[in-house]
Amino acid sequence: MALLHQFKISDGRVTYKSRFLSSDSYQSNQEHNRIAVSEFGTINMPDPCKNFFQRFLSRFELPSEYLTLPTDNANVSFVTYKGDYYVSTETNIMHKVDPETLKTIAKVDWSKFIAVNGATAHPHTDPDGTTYNMGNSYGRKGAIYNIIRVPPTKITEEETLEGAEVLCSIPSTDKTKPSYYHSFAMSENYVVFIEQPIKMDMLKIVTGKLRRKSISDGFSWNPKLNTIFHLIDKQTGKVNSTKYLAKPLSTFHQINAFEEDGLLILDMCAADDGQTIANYKVQNLRKSGEALDEVYNTLCRVFPRRFVLPLKVDRDTPYDQNLINRPDCTATSKRIGKDKVFCTHEDLHGEDLHQYGGLEFPQINYGKYNTHPYRYFYGCGFRHLVGDTLIKMDLHGKHMKVWEHAGLYPSEPVFVPSPNATEEDDGVVMSVVITPNKDKSTFLLVLDAKTFEELGRAVVPVNIPYGFHGTFNTTA
Ligand SMILES: [Fe+2]
């Protein structure tokens, strides 16, 4: 169940508080004293699903109201829309929360505002506060990927997603099996949708309850398919007719994207295999020793990669030759069809990252460098099923700085710039470090972002579960 945490640094003191999200799922599970609402990897057996299946079969089309992933257990990230804080998962329900008290203010349903059945937990925000996200809808013509735009400001205090609009809709190639996406990339002028070969079988997902299978059972990796990058113009909502293809990859988190010299530079954490999700089942996480090692060894490592997409592809663009002429860049892009460009990536790391098990949970100096050329990113190394090191990558030379201590497991690093900073890495990196060792404590770690030296830690005498994403604000 989503547990909201807050470390507050004020007047030389650090305080900590946490509160369970008061979601319907939480309340229902409390009432039943068991998992009564299905989550991604867990399944309950409610009564109405028989009717549900019959209706599905009788119409033999996808009834959109049943395709909504039902949980409102928003346990993935804190996000902001119009300056307000929300907690989000990937369903149609978010919760508006008070970042000071962590109390739940309002349940907000995307589908009440626009025709989508959910949205990712990783929206992108322009400097003016306009926010972009993506969410699917399901209709007679099958699954559709939608680009969403939410205006930057509120008119009334109580409002939530009023003014949200679908900027553009892209039909899924396979009507009943859209690709799963956890996030997307955004440059100054484009939203980049990455259609990866992790497929969601909507029939399986809809009928999962009858078959006693969880939502995750409807997910599959199809390595026969290419990955497709779709570019959507943020101003016009027009989808670029050129499709950029790459070999099958799986990606959860993008690092940054920016335009330079007629190219779109797309940086992401990616793996060659997309079966990772299934390995994070609770049955696996409960293993230990060799059995746990075995699970870890089956995981495909995730590494930072760069794709470079030529923005101008027209009748004069030559075929079958590398269109990327950028100093020291090993990424390639070749035109292979009228509207098709095939891309290969450049590794955004040296050999030394292999010993840290790859890198995930990438973060940058977002406020100043998102959608712009940048030099540094931060992330977690993964020599275990959870992150066990903090890494700073310098793209000039691909050198790393590493924070590591045996038995300590840091969360996603959050970069906070110094006031009036002029250099990209002038600031601190914060991470919540947990440990399974009973004689050690959980703490908030603060590193100098420049040197990666520890500036301090604030120990809290409570157990904190492993979490996904954090955020920093100065106003709460
Ligand atoms: Fe995420």
Boltz pocket constraint, residues with backbone or C-beta under 6 A from the ligand:
constraints:
  - pocket:
      binder: B
      contacts: [[A, 76], [A, 121], [A, 122], [A, 182], [A, 252], [A, 253], [A, 468], [A, 469]]
      max_distance: 6.0
